[in-house]
Amino acid sequence: MSLKDTNRVNPGQPKRVAIVIANPAVSTTTGWPVGFWWSELTHPYYRFHEAGYEVEIFSPGGGKCEADAMSDPRDASGYSSSDLISMGFIATPALAALVENTGKVADIDVRRFDAIVVAGGQSPMFTFENAQGLHRKFAEFYEADKVAAALCHGVAILKYAR
């Protein structure tokens, strides 16, 4: 992966993707902090970037997001220790900064993007019910005949988007 030389399919009009990650929360089931899942952000980001797509990262509330601990390759559990793509993303200051200051979902201009991808993690199950701006934005993409996709626990959006 190169951040300098993308493989643009159409350099004059690159595809644009909005990836949505969940804001941090606390699980009402376990009492543990929950967030987005690193690989569900980093792997799509990598593939889209390699294809020459422009990618922006958003969250329902905007601002700093935090990942589920077990999705971090550095976590003591070792659960995601083989995830080199996430480790590379985390270790690259320019990329890690994208998670520190996400845009607000409400600010996504559907006309400017070709797709929305909602990443998973544990937080969506506890935060998406009240994320009405995300409900509306996801439905807007669908109604505009654009790709509206959700990964793993990100499918929690399907319970609420109308």
DSSP file with accessible surface (Angstrom, degrees, kcal/mol):
  #  RESIDUE AA STRUCTURE BP1 BP2  ACC     N-H-->O    O-->H-N    N-H-->O    O-->H-N    TCO  KAPPA ALPHA  PHI   PSI    X-CA   Y-CA   Z-CA
    1    1 A M              0   0   94      0, 0.0     2,-0.4     0, 0.0     5,-0.1   0.000 360.0 360.0 360.0 131.0    0.0    0.0    0.0
    2    2 A S        -     0   0   49      3,-0.2     0, 0.0     1,-0.1     0, 0.0  -0.981 360.0-163.1-121.5 131.6    1.3    3.4   -0.9
    3    3 A L  S    S+     0   0   77     -2,-0.4     3,-0.2     1,-0.1    -1,-0.1   0.579  92.2  50.4 -83.8  -9.4   -0.2    6.6    0.3
    4    4 A K  S    S+     0   0  199      1,-0.2     2,-0.5     0, 0.0    -1,-0.1   0.792 111.6  38.0 -98.2 -34.2    1.6    8.5   -2.4
    5    5 A D  S    S-     0   0  130      2,-0.0    -1,-0.2     0, 0.0    -3,-0.2  -0.766  71.2-172.5-127.2  87.2    0.8    6.7   -5.6
    6    6 A T        -     0   0   28     -2,-0.5     2,-1.3    -3,-0.2    44,-0.1  -0.412  30.4-120.9 -77.4 157.6   -2.7    5.4   -5.8
    7    7 A N        -     0   0  115     42,-0.5     2,-0.2    43,-0.5    46,-0.1  -0.644  36.6-161.9 -96.3  74.6   -3.8    3.2   -8.6
    8    8 A R        -     0   0   82     -2,-1.3    44,-0.2     1,-0.2     4,-0.1  -0.423  18.2-163.6 -66.9 126.5   -6.6    5.4   -9.9
    9    9 A V  S    S+     0   0  117     42,-0.9    -1,-0.2     1,-0.3    43,-0.1   0.894  94.0  13.4 -71.4 -41.2   -9.2    3.6  -12.1
   10   10 A N  S >  S-     0   0   79     42,-0.1     3,-1.4     1,-0.1    -1,-0.3  -0.779  71.7-173.0-136.9  88.8  -10.4    6.9  -13.3
   11   11 A P  T 3  S+     0   0   94      0, 0.0    -1,-0.1     0, 0.0    -2,-0.1   0.813  85.1  54.1 -56.8 -30.5   -8.0    9.7  -12.3
   12   12 A G  T 3  S+     0   0   75      1,-0.3    -2,-0.0    -4,-0.1    -4,-0.0   0.737 126.4  17.5 -76.4 -22.9  -10.3   12.5  -13.6
   13   13 A Q  S <  S-     0   0  146     -3,-1.4    -1,-0.3     2,-0.0    -4,-0.0  -0.513  80.7-168.8-149.8  73.5  -13.2   11.3  -11.5
   14   14 A P        -     0   0   27      0, 0.0    39,-0.1     0, 0.0     2,-0.1  -0.295  29.2-107.1 -67.2 148.7  -12.2    9.0   -8.7
   15   15 A K        -     0   0  106     33,-0.1    39,-3.0    37,-0.1     2,-0.4  -0.427  33.5-146.6 -68.0 151.5  -14.8    7.0   -6.7
   16   16 A R  E     -a   54   0A  38     37,-0.2    98,-3.1    -2,-0.1    99,-1.1  -0.989  13.0-169.9-128.2 133.8  -15.5    8.3   -3.2
   17   17 A V  E     -ab  55 115A   2     37,-2.8    39,-2.2    -2,-0.4     2,-0.6  -0.976  13.0-151.7-126.4 134.5  -16.4    6.2   -0.2
   18   18 A A  E     -ab  56 116A   0     97,-2.5    99,-2.6    -2,-0.4     2,-0.5  -0.925  14.4-162.5-101.6 116.3  -17.6    7.3    3.3
   19   19 A I  E     -ab  57 117A   0     37,-2.8    39,-2.9    -2,-0.6     2,-0.5  -0.903   6.0-155.3 -99.7 129.4  -16.6    4.8    5.9
   20   20 A V  E     -ab  58 118A   0     97,-3.2    99,-2.9    -2,-0.5     2,-0.3  -0.910  11.5-176.3-107.9 126.6  -18.6    5.1    9.2
   21   21 A I        -     0   0    0     37,-2.8     2,-0.2    -2,-0.5    99,-0.1  -0.859  30.1-105.2-115.8 155.4  -17.1    3.9   12.5
   22   22 A A        -     0   0    0     98,-0.4    14,-0.4    -2,-0.3    44,-0.3  -0.501  27.8-117.8 -81.4 147.4  -18.9    4.0   15.8
   23   23 A N        -     0   0   30     -2,-0.2    42,-0.1    42,-0.1    -1,-0.1  -0.440  46.5 -86.8 -72.8 155.9  -18.2    6.4   18.6
   24   24 A P        +     0   0   53      0, 0.0     2,-0.3     0, 0.0    11,-0.2  -0.284  57.5 157.3 -67.2 152.1  -17.0    4.8   21.9
   25   25 A A  E     -E   34   0B  28      9,-2.2     9,-2.8    41,-0.1     2,-0.4  -0.866  40.4-101.0-153.6-174.7  -19.5    3.7   24.4
   26   26 A V  E     -E   33   0B  91     -2,-0.3     2,-0.2     7,-0.3     6,-0.1  -0.988  37.1-115.7-122.6 130.7  -19.8    1.3   27.4
   27   27 A S     >  -     0   0    7      5,-3.1     4,-1.9    -2,-0.4    96,-0.1  -0.473  13.2-154.8 -65.1 127.7  -21.5   -2.1   26.9
   28   28 A T  T  4 S+     0   0  127     -2,-0.2    -1,-0.2     2,-0.2    98,-0.0   0.620  95.2  52.8 -77.7 -10.3  -24.7   -2.3   29.0
   29   29 A T  T  4 S+     0   0  115      3,-0.1    -1,-0.2     1,-0.0    -2,-0.0   0.901 128.3  12.0 -86.6 -48.3  -24.2   -6.1   29.0
   30   30 A T  T  4 S-     0   0   63      2,-0.2    -2,-0.2     0, 0.0    -1,-0.0   0.626  89.1-126.7-106.2 -20.0  -20.6   -6.3   30.2
   31   31 A G     <  +     0   0   52     -4,-1.9    -3,-0.1     1,-0.3     3,-0.0   0.512  67.0 131.8  80.8   5.5  -19.8   -2.8   31.5
   32   32 A W        -     0   0  177      1,-0.1    -5,-3.1    -6,-0.1    -1,-0.3  -0.578  66.9-100.1 -88.6 153.5  -16.7   -2.8   29.3
   33   33 A P  E     -E   26   0B 105      0, 0.0     2,-0.3     0, 0.0    36,-0.3  -0.465  45.3-169.2 -67.3 140.5  -15.7    0.0   26.9
   34   34 A V  E     +E   25   0B  12     -9,-2.8    -9,-2.2    -2,-0.1     2,-0.2  -0.936  16.2 147.4-132.1 157.8  -16.6   -0.7   23.3
   35   35 A G        -     0   0    0     -2,-0.3    88,-2.1   -11,-0.2    87,-0.6  -0.702  48.7 -40.8-157.4-151.0  -15.8    0.8   20.0
   36   36 A F  B     -fG  67 121C   0     30,-1.5    32,-3.2   -14,-0.4     2,-0.6  -0.385  57.0-108.3 -86.8 169.8  -15.3    0.1   16.3
   37   37 A W    >>  -     0   0   40     83,-1.8     3,-0.9    30,-0.2     4,-0.7  -0.898  21.0-142.1-104.8 122.0  -13.4   -2.9   15.0
   38   38 A W  H >> S+     0   0   22     -2,-0.6     4,-3.2    30,-0.3     3,-1.7   0.893  97.1  49.7 -50.7 -52.0  -10.0   -2.0   13.5
   39   39 A S  H 3> S+     0   0   29      1,-0.3     4,-1.7     2,-0.2    -1,-0.3   0.790 103.8  60.3 -65.6 -23.0  -10.0   -4.5   10.6
   40   40 A E  H <4 S+     0   0   29     -3,-0.9    -1,-0.3     2,-0.2    -2,-0.2   0.638 116.3  33.9 -80.1 -11.6  -13.4   -3.4    9.5
   41   41 A L  H <X S+     0   0    0     -3,-1.7     4,-2.1    -4,-0.7    -2,-0.2   0.792 122.7  43.3 -95.5 -52.8  -12.1    0.1    9.0
   42   42 A T  H  X S+     0   0    1     -4,-3.2     4,-2.7     1,-0.2    -3,-0.2   0.865 109.9  51.7 -71.2 -38.3   -8.5   -0.6    7.9
   43   43 A H  H  X S+     0   0   68     -4,-1.7     4,-2.5    -5,-0.3     5,-0.2   0.953 114.8  41.6 -68.7 -46.8   -9.1   -3.5    5.4
   44   44 A P  H  > S+     0   0   22      0, 0.0     4,-3.1     0, 0.0     5,-0.3   0.926 114.6  53.4 -62.0 -41.6  -11.8   -1.7    3.4
   45   45 A Y  H  X S+     0   0   22     -4,-2.1     4,-2.8     1,-0.2     5,-0.2   0.942 110.6  47.5 -55.5 -48.0   -9.7    1.5    3.6
   46   46 A Y  H  X S+     0   0   59     -4,-2.7     4,-2.7     1,-0.2    -1,-0.2   0.941 114.4  45.0 -58.0 -51.1   -6.7   -0.3    2.2
   47   47 A R  H  X S+     0   0  168     -4,-2.5     4,-1.4     1,-0.2    -2,-0.2   0.912 115.4  46.6 -64.8 -43.4   -8.6   -2.0   -0.6
   48   48 A F  H  <>S+     0   0   47     -4,-3.1     5,-2.6    -5,-0.2     3,-0.3   0.934 113.8  48.6 -63.0 -45.7  -10.5    1.2   -1.6
   49   49 A H  H ><5S+     0   0   22     -4,-2.8     3,-1.7    -5,-0.3   -42,-0.5   0.915 108.6  53.3 -61.9 -43.0   -7.2    3.2   -1.5
   50   50 A E  H 3<5S+     0   0   61     -4,-2.7   -43,-0.5     1,-0.3    -1,-0.2   0.818 106.8  53.2 -61.6 -29.9   -5.4    0.7   -3.6
   51   51 A A  T 3<5S-     0   0   32     -4,-1.4   -42,-0.9    -3,-0.3    -1,-0.3   0.443 123.9-106.1 -84.0  -0.9   -8.2    0.9   -6.2
   52   52 A G  T < 5S+     0   0    2     -3,-1.7    -3,-0.2     1,-0.3     2,-0.2   0.584  70.4 146.7  89.4   9.9   -7.7    4.7   -6.3
   53   53 A Y      < -     0   0   68     -5,-2.6     2,-0.4    -6,-0.2    -1,-0.3  -0.490  49.6-123.6 -76.9 151.2  -10.8    5.6   -4.4
   54   54 A E  E     -a   16   0A  70    -39,-3.0   -37,-2.8    -2,-0.2     2,-0.4  -0.823  31.9-163.8 -92.1 133.1  -10.9    8.6   -2.1
   55   55 A V  E     -a   17   0A  21     -2,-0.4     2,-0.4   -39,-0.2   -37,-0.2  -0.969  12.8-175.6-125.9 134.0  -12.0    7.6    1.4
   56   56 A E  E     -a   18   0A  66    -39,-2.2   -37,-2.8    -2,-0.4     2,-0.5  -0.964  18.9-136.6-124.6 148.3  -13.2    9.7    4.3
   57   57 A I  E     +a   19   0A  13     -2,-0.4    46,-2.0   -39,-0.2     2,-0.3  -0.890  26.7 171.2-111.1 131.7  -13.9    8.5    7.8
   58   58 A F  E     -ac  20 103A  11    -39,-2.9   -37,-2.8    -2,-0.5    46,-0.2  -0.844  14.8-164.6-129.1 165.1  -17.0    9.6    9.7
   59   59 A S  E     - c   0 104A   0     44,-2.4    46,-1.9    -2,-0.3     3,-0.4  -0.963  38.2-105.6-144.7 159.1  -18.8    8.6   13.0
   60   60 A P  S    S+     0   0   34      0, 0.0    46,-0.4     0, 0.0    -1,-0.1   0.909 121.3  25.7 -53.7 -43.9  -22.3    9.5   14.2
   61   61 A G  S    S-     0   0   45      1,-0.2    43,-0.2    43,-0.1   -39,-0.1   0.485 105.1-137.0 -97.7  -4.9  -21.1   12.1   16.7
   62   62 A G        +     0   0   11     41,-0.4    41,-0.2    -3,-0.4    -1,-0.2  -0.043  59.6  72.1  70.0 175.8  -17.8   13.0   14.9
   63   63 A G  B    S+H  102   0D  25     39,-2.6    39,-2.2    -4,-0.1     2,-0.2  -0.344  89.8   2.1  83.1-158.5  -14.6   13.5   16.8
   64   64 A K        -     0   0  109     37,-0.2     2,-0.3    36,-0.1    36,-0.2  -0.425  61.8-168.5 -72.4 133.6  -12.3   10.9   18.4
   65   65 A C        -     0   0    2     34,-2.3     2,-0.4    -2,-0.2   -42,-0.1  -0.860   6.1-151.8-118.3 156.3  -13.2    7.2   18.1
   66   66 A E        -     0   0  102    -44,-0.3   -30,-1.5    -2,-0.3     2,-0.2  -0.972  13.3-128.8-129.7 145.4  -11.7    4.3   19.9
   67   67 A A  B     -f   36   0C  27     -2,-0.4   -30,-0.2   -32,-0.3     2,-0.2  -0.497  32.9 -92.3 -90.4 158.3  -11.5    0.7   18.8
   68   68 A D    >   -     0   0    8    -32,-3.2     3,-1.5    -2,-0.2     4,-0.5  -0.504  41.0-124.9 -61.3 135.5  -12.5   -2.5   20.6
   69   69 A A  G >  S+     0   0   60    -36,-0.3     3,-1.8     1,-0.3     6,-0.3   0.885 106.5  55.1 -55.4 -45.7   -9.4   -3.6   22.5
   70   70 A M  G 3  S+     0   0   85      1,-0.3    10,-0.3     9,-0.1    -1,-0.3   0.688  99.8  61.6 -69.0 -12.3   -9.3   -7.1   21.0
   71   71 A S  G <  S+     0   0    0     -3,-1.5    -1,-0.3   -35,-0.2   -32,-0.2   0.607  83.9  94.1 -86.1  -9.4   -9.3   -5.7   17.5
   72   72 A D  S X  S-     0   0   28     -3,-1.8     3,-2.3    -4,-0.5     8,-0.4  -0.720  73.6-143.3 -85.0 122.5   -6.0   -3.9   18.2
   73   73 A P  T 3  S+     0   0   14      0, 0.0    -1,-0.1     0, 0.0    -3,-0.0   0.730 100.6  57.4 -58.2 -20.2   -3.0   -6.1   17.1
   74   74 A R  T 3  S+     0   0  148     -5,-0.1    -4,-0.1     6,-0.1     7,-0.0   0.511  78.3 122.5 -88.0  -4.6   -1.1   -4.8   20.1
   75   75 A D  S X  S-     0   0   49     -3,-2.3     3,-1.9    -6,-0.3     5,-0.1  -0.305  71.1-124.7 -63.0 141.4   -3.7   -6.1   22.6
   76   76 A A  T 3  S+     0   0  107      1,-0.3    -1,-0.1     2,-0.1    -6,-0.0   0.744 106.1  69.6 -59.1 -24.4   -2.3   -8.5   25.2
   77   77 A S  T 3  S-     0   0   67      1,-0.1    -1,-0.3    -8,-0.1    -2,-0.1   0.764  93.0-142.9 -65.8 -25.7   -5.0  -11.1   24.2
   78   78 A G    X   +     0   0   31     -3,-1.9     3,-1.4    -6,-0.2     4,-0.3   0.500  57.2 135.1  75.4   3.7   -3.2  -11.6   20.9
   79   79 A Y  T 3  S+     0   0  151      1,-0.3     3,-0.2     2,-0.1    -8,-0.1   0.875  81.9  21.3 -54.6 -43.6   -6.6  -12.0   19.3
   80   80 A S  T >  S+     0   0   12     -8,-0.4     3,-2.2   -10,-0.3    -1,-0.3   0.108  85.6 123.7-112.8  23.7   -5.8   -9.7   16.3
   81   81 A S  T <  S+     0   0   76     -3,-1.4    -1,-0.1     1,-0.3    -2,-0.1   0.713  71.1  55.7 -62.5 -21.1   -2.0  -10.0   16.5
   82   82 A S  T 3  S+     0   0  108     -4,-0.3     2,-1.6    -3,-0.2    -1,-0.3   0.422  75.9 110.2 -91.3   4.7   -1.7  -11.2   12.9
   83   83 A D    <>  +     0   0   19     -3,-2.2     4,-2.0     1,-0.2     5,-0.1  -0.575  36.2 168.6 -85.0  86.1   -3.5   -8.2   11.4
   84   84 A L  H  > S+     0   0  140     -2,-1.6     4,-2.5     2,-0.2    -1,-0.2   0.814  72.1  58.6 -69.5 -30.3   -0.7   -6.4    9.6
   85   85 A I  H  > S+     0   0   55      2,-0.2     4,-2.2     1,-0.2    -1,-0.2   0.955 109.4  43.3 -66.2 -46.6   -3.0   -4.1    7.8
   86   86 A S  H  > S+     0   0    0      1,-0.2     4,-2.9     2,-0.2     5,-0.2   0.922 113.2  52.8 -63.9 -41.1   -4.5   -2.7   11.0
   87   87 A M  H  X S+     0   0   60     -4,-2.0     4,-2.3     1,-0.2    -1,-0.2   0.922 109.6  48.8 -62.0 -41.0   -1.0   -2.5   12.6
   88   88 A G  H  X S+     0   0   34     -4,-2.5     4,-0.6     2,-0.2    -1,-0.2   0.907 112.1  48.6 -63.9 -40.6    0.3   -0.5    9.6
   89   89 A F  H >< S+     0   0    7     -4,-2.2     3,-1.0     1,-0.2     7,-0.5   0.952 113.1  46.9 -62.7 -49.2   -2.7    1.8    9.7
   90   90 A I  H 3< S+     0   0   18     -4,-2.9    -2,-0.2     1,-0.2    -1,-0.2   0.875 112.9  50.1 -61.3 -38.0   -2.3    2.4   13.5
   91   91 A A  H 3< S+     0   0   67     -4,-2.3    -1,-0.2    -5,-0.2    -2,-0.2   0.523  92.3  84.9 -83.1  -4.6    1.5    2.9   13.1
   92   92 A T  S XX S-     0   0   46     -3,-1.0     4,-2.9    -4,-0.6     3,-0.9  -0.865  70.1-153.2-100.2 107.4    1.1    5.5   10.3
   93   93 A P  H 3> S+     0   0  106      0, 0.0     4,-2.1     0, 0.0    -1,-0.2   0.852  92.2  53.1 -50.6 -42.2    0.5    8.9   12.0
   94   94 A A  H 34 S+     0   0   69      1,-0.2     4,-0.4     2,-0.2    -5,-0.1   0.866 115.9  40.4 -64.4 -34.6   -1.4   10.4    9.1
   95   95 A L  H X> S+     0   0   10     -3,-0.9     3,-1.5    -6,-0.2     4,-0.5   0.918 112.4  52.9 -79.3 -45.4   -3.8    7.4    9.0
   96   96 A A  H >X S+     0   0   25     -4,-2.9     3,-1.4    -7,-0.5     4,-0.8   0.867 102.0  62.6 -58.1 -33.3   -4.1    7.1   12.8
   97   97 A A  H 3X S+     0   0   53     -4,-2.1     4,-0.9    -5,-0.3     3,-0.3   0.779  89.4  69.0 -63.6 -25.1   -5.1   10.8   12.9
   98   98 A L  H <4 S+     0   0   62     -3,-1.5    -1,-0.3    -4,-0.4    -2,-0.2   0.795 100.7  47.0 -64.9 -26.6   -8.1   10.0   10.8
   99   99 A V  H << S+     0   0    3     -3,-1.4   -34,-2.3    -4,-0.5     3,-0.5   0.703 104.7  61.7 -85.5 -21.9   -9.6    8.2   13.8
  100  100 A E  H  < S+     0   0  100     -4,-0.8    -2,-0.2    -3,-0.3    -1,-0.2   0.715 118.5  23.7 -75.6 -22.3   -8.8   11.0   16.2
  101  101 A N  S  < S+     0   0  129     -4,-0.9    -1,-0.2   -38,-0.1   -37,-0.2  -0.460  78.9 176.5-146.8  68.4  -10.9   13.5   14.4
  102  102 A T  B     -H   63   0D   5    -39,-2.2   -39,-2.6    -3,-0.5   -44,-0.2  -0.373  31.3-113.8 -74.0 152.6  -13.7   11.9   12.4
  103  103 A G  E     -c   58   0A  30    -46,-2.0   -44,-2.4   -41,-0.2   -41,-0.4  -0.376  36.8 -98.2 -75.6 163.6  -16.3   13.9   10.5
  104  104 A K  E >   -c   59   0A 109    -46,-0.2     3,-2.0   -43,-0.2     4,-0.3  -0.700  20.8-133.0 -85.3 135.9  -19.9   13.8   11.6
  105  105 A V  G >  S+     0   0    1    -46,-1.9     3,-2.2    -2,-0.4    -1,-0.1   0.869 106.3  64.5 -52.8 -38.8  -22.2   11.5    9.6
  106  106 A A  G 3  S+     0   0   63    -46,-0.4    -1,-0.3     1,-0.3   -45,-0.0   0.762  97.0  58.1 -59.4 -22.6  -24.7   14.4    9.4
  107  107 A D  G <  S+     0   0  119     -3,-2.0     2,-0.4     2,-0.1    -1,-0.3   0.441  76.1 116.7 -89.3  -0.7  -22.2   16.3    7.3
  108  108 A I    <   -     0   0    3     -3,-2.2     2,-0.8    -4,-0.3     3,-0.1  -0.565  57.8-148.4 -69.8 125.2  -21.9   13.7    4.6
  109  109 A D    >   -     0   0   49     -2,-0.4     3,-2.0     1,-0.2     4,-0.5  -0.857   3.5-157.0 -94.0 105.4  -23.1   15.1    1.3
  110  110 A V  G >  S+     0   0   13     -2,-0.8     3,-1.2     1,-0.3    -1,-0.2   0.823  89.8  63.5 -55.7 -31.5  -24.5   12.0   -0.5
  111  111 A R  G 3  S+     0   0  205      1,-0.2    -1,-0.3    -3,-0.1    -3,-0.0   0.782 101.4  52.1 -64.6 -25.7  -24.0   13.7   -3.9
  112  112 A R  G <  S+     0   0  110     -3,-2.0     2,-0.3     2,-0.0    -1,-0.2   0.546 104.9  64.3 -87.4 -10.0  -20.2   13.7   -3.3
  113  113 A F    <   -     0   0    0     -3,-1.2   -96,-0.2    -4,-0.5     3,-0.1  -0.879  56.6-159.0-121.1 151.9  -19.9   10.0   -2.5
  114  114 A D  S    S+     0   0   60    -98,-3.1    33,-1.4    -2,-0.3     2,-0.3   0.619  79.4   8.7 -95.9 -20.0  -20.5    6.8   -4.4
  115  115 A A  E     -bd  17 147A  11    -99,-1.1   -97,-2.5    31,-0.2     2,-0.4  -0.993  54.0-145.0-158.2 156.9  -20.9    4.6   -1.3
  116  116 A I  E     -bd  18 148A   0     31,-2.1    33,-2.8    -2,-0.3     2,-0.5  -0.994  16.1-169.4-124.8 133.5  -21.3    4.4    2.4
  117  117 A V  E     -bd  19 149A  10    -99,-2.6   -97,-3.2    -2,-0.4     2,-0.7  -0.993   8.2-155.4-124.8 122.0  -19.7    1.5    4.4
  118  118 A V  E     -bd  20 150A   0     31,-2.5    33,-2.9    -2,-0.5    36,-0.2  -0.883  14.7-149.3-101.0 113.8  -20.7    1.1    8.1
  119  119 A A        -     0   0    0    -99,-2.9   -78,-0.1    -2,-0.7   -97,-0.1  -0.390  11.3-133.5 -78.2 161.4  -18.0   -0.8   10.0
  120  120 A G        +     0   0    0    -83,-0.2   -83,-1.8    -2,-0.1   -98,-0.4   0.058  38.8 133.7 -98.1-151.8  -18.7   -3.0   12.9
  121  121 A G  B    S-G   36   0C   1    -85,-0.3     4,-0.3     1,-0.1   -85,-0.2  -0.734  73.0 -71.5 125.0-179.0  -17.3   -3.5   16.4
  122  122 A Q  S >  S+     0   0   65    -87,-0.6     3,-1.1    -2,-0.3     4,-0.5   0.833 118.5  70.9 -79.5 -31.4  -19.2   -3.8   19.7
  123  123 A S  T >> S+     0   0    0    -88,-2.1     3,-2.1     1,-0.2     4,-2.0   0.853  83.9  66.6 -58.5 -39.3  -20.3   -0.2   19.9
  124  124 A P  H 3> S+     0   0    1      0, 0.0     4,-1.9     0, 0.0     5,-0.3   0.860  95.6  58.7 -52.8 -32.9  -22.8   -0.2   17.1
  125  125 A M  H <4 S+     0   0   80     -3,-1.1    -2,-0.2    -4,-0.3    -3,-0.1   0.739 117.2  32.2 -69.2 -19.2  -25.0   -2.5   19.1
  126  126 A F  H <4 S+     0   0   53     -3,-2.1    -1,-0.2    -4,-0.5    -3,-0.1   0.581 128.5  33.3-110.9 -15.3  -25.2    0.1   21.9
  127  127 A T  H >< S+     0   0   33     -4,-2.0     3,-0.7     2,-0.1     4,-0.4   0.672  96.7  73.9-116.3 -22.5  -25.0    3.4   20.0
  128  128 A F  G >< S+     0   0    0     -4,-1.9     3,-0.9    -5,-0.4     7,-0.2   0.772  83.7  70.1 -72.0 -23.7  -26.8    3.0   16.6
  129  129 A E  G 3  S+     0   0  115     -5,-0.3    -1,-0.2     1,-0.3    -2,-0.1   0.913 109.2  35.3 -57.4 -39.6  -30.3    3.0   18.1
  130  130 A N  G <  S+     0   0  129     -3,-0.7     2,-1.8     1,-0.1    -1,-0.3   0.418  90.5  99.7 -95.5   2.1  -30.0    6.7   18.9
  131  131 A A    X>  +     0   0   12     -3,-0.9     4,-2.0    -4,-0.4     3,-0.7  -0.450  41.3 160.7 -87.7  66.0  -27.9    7.6   15.9
  132  132 A Q  H 3>  +     0   0  115     -2,-1.8     4,-2.3     1,-0.3    -1,-0.2   0.826  69.1  59.1 -61.8 -32.1  -30.8    9.0   13.9
  133  133 A G  H 3> S+     0   0   22     -3,-0.2     4,-2.4     1,-0.2    -1,-0.3   0.901 107.0  48.1 -62.5 -38.0  -28.5   11.0   11.6
  134  134 A L  H <> S+     0   0    1     -3,-0.7     4,-2.8     2,-0.2     5,-0.3   0.909 107.8  55.2 -68.4 -40.0  -26.9    7.8   10.6
  135  135 A H  H  X S+     0   0   24     -4,-2.0     4,-1.9     1,-0.2    -2,-0.2   0.946 113.0  42.3 -55.0 -50.4  -30.3    6.1   10.0
  136  136 A R  H  X S+     0   0  146     -4,-2.3     4,-2.4     2,-0.2    -2,-0.2   0.911 114.4  49.6 -64.9 -43.6  -31.2    8.9    7.7
  137  137 A K  H  X S+     0   0   22     -4,-2.4     4,-2.0     2,-0.2    -2,-0.2   0.919 110.0  50.4 -66.3 -42.3  -27.9    9.1    5.9
  138  138 A F  H  X S+     0   0   13     -4,-2.8     4,-2.1     1,-0.2    -1,-0.2   0.937 112.5  47.5 -60.7 -44.2  -27.8    5.3    5.3
  139  139 A A  H  X S+     0   0    9     -4,-1.9     4,-3.1    -5,-0.3     5,-0.2   0.878 107.3  57.5 -65.1 -37.0  -31.3    5.4    3.8
  140  140 A E  H  X S+     0   0   78     -4,-2.4     4,-1.5     2,-0.2    -1,-0.2   0.904 106.8  48.1 -60.2 -43.7  -30.3    8.4    1.6
  141  141 A F  H  <>S+     0   0    0     -4,-2.0     5,-2.6     2,-0.2     3,-0.2   0.943 113.7  47.3 -61.1 -47.3  -27.5    6.4    0.0
  142  142 A Y  H ><5S+     0   0  169     -4,-2.1     3,-1.8     1,-0.2    -2,-0.2   0.936 112.3  48.8 -59.6 -47.6  -29.9    3.5   -0.6
  143  143 A E  H 3<5S+     0   0  134     -4,-3.1    -1,-0.2     1,-0.3    -2,-0.2   0.748 106.7  57.1 -68.0 -22.2  -32.6    5.7   -2.0
  144  144 A A  T 3<5S-     0   0   48     -4,-1.5    -1,-0.3    -5,-0.2    -2,-0.2   0.302 118.0-113.4 -88.2   9.7  -30.1    7.4   -4.3
  145  145 A D  T < 5S+     0   0  155     -3,-1.8     2,-0.3     1,-0.2    -3,-0.2   0.839  74.1 134.6  59.5  35.7  -29.2    4.0   -5.8
  146  146 A K      < -     0   0   55     -5,-2.6    -1,-0.2    -6,-0.2     2,-0.2  -0.729  68.1 -81.5-108.4 161.5  -25.7    4.2   -4.3
  147  147 A V  E     -d  115   0A  88    -33,-1.4   -31,-2.1    -2,-0.3     2,-0.4  -0.456  44.2-179.3 -65.3 127.4  -24.0    1.4   -2.4
  148  148 A A  E     +d  116   0A  30     -2,-0.2     2,-0.3   -33,-0.2   -31,-0.2  -0.928  16.4 168.9-129.0 101.5  -25.1    1.2    1.2
  149  149 A A  E     -d  117   0A  35    -33,-2.8   -31,-2.5    -2,-0.4     2,-0.4  -0.857  20.5-164.7-120.7 153.5  -23.1   -1.5    3.0
  150  150 A A  E     -d  118   0A  25     -2,-0.3     2,-0.4   -33,-0.2   -31,-0.2  -0.997  11.3-146.0-137.6 140.9  -22.6   -2.7    6.5
  151  151 A L    >   -     0   0   57    -33,-2.9     3,-3.2    -2,-0.4     4,-0.2  -0.891  53.7 -48.8-111.2 136.2  -20.0   -5.0    7.9
  152  152 A C  G >  S+     0   0   76     -2,-0.4     3,-1.9     1,-0.3     4,-0.1  -0.107 132.1   4.6  46.6-121.8  -20.4   -7.5   10.8
  153  153 A H  G >  S+     0   0   67      1,-0.3     3,-1.8     2,-0.2    -1,-0.3   0.623 116.3  82.5 -71.2  -8.5  -22.0   -5.7   13.8
  154  154 A G  G X  S+     0   0    0     -3,-3.2     3,-2.1     1,-0.3    -1,-0.3   0.724  70.4  81.2 -63.3 -18.2  -22.4   -2.6   11.6
  155  155 A V  G X   +     0   0   70     -3,-1.9     3,-2.0     1,-0.3     4,-0.5   0.624  63.7  90.7 -65.7  -7.0  -25.5   -4.3   10.4
  156  156 A A  G X> S+     0   0   21     -3,-1.8     3,-1.4     1,-0.3     4,-0.5   0.819  74.3  69.6 -54.9 -26.5  -27.2   -3.0   13.5
  157  157 A I  H X> S+     0   0    0     -3,-2.1     4,-2.7     1,-0.3     3,-1.2   0.829  85.5  67.2 -61.7 -28.4  -28.0    0.0   11.3
  158  158 A L  H <4 S+     0   0  102     -3,-2.0    -1,-0.3     1,-0.3    -2,-0.2   0.751  91.6  60.6 -68.0 -21.0  -30.4   -2.2    9.4
  159  159 A K  H <4 S+     0   0  139     -3,-1.4    -1,-0.3    -4,-0.5    -2,-0.2   0.787 118.9  26.4 -72.3 -25.4  -32.7   -2.4   12.4
  160  160 A Y  H << S+     0   0   50     -3,-1.2     2,-0.2    -4,-0.5    -2,-0.2   0.717  92.5  97.7-113.7 -28.7  -33.2    1.4   12.4
  161  161 A A     <        0   0   16     -4,-2.7   -25,-0.1   -27,-0.0   -26,-0.1  -0.479 360.0 360.0 -69.9 131.0  -32.7    2.8    8.9
  162  162 A R              0   0  208     -2,-0.2   -23,-0.1   -27,-0.1    -3,-0.0  -0.980 360.0 360.0-129.1 360.0  -36.0    3.3    7.1
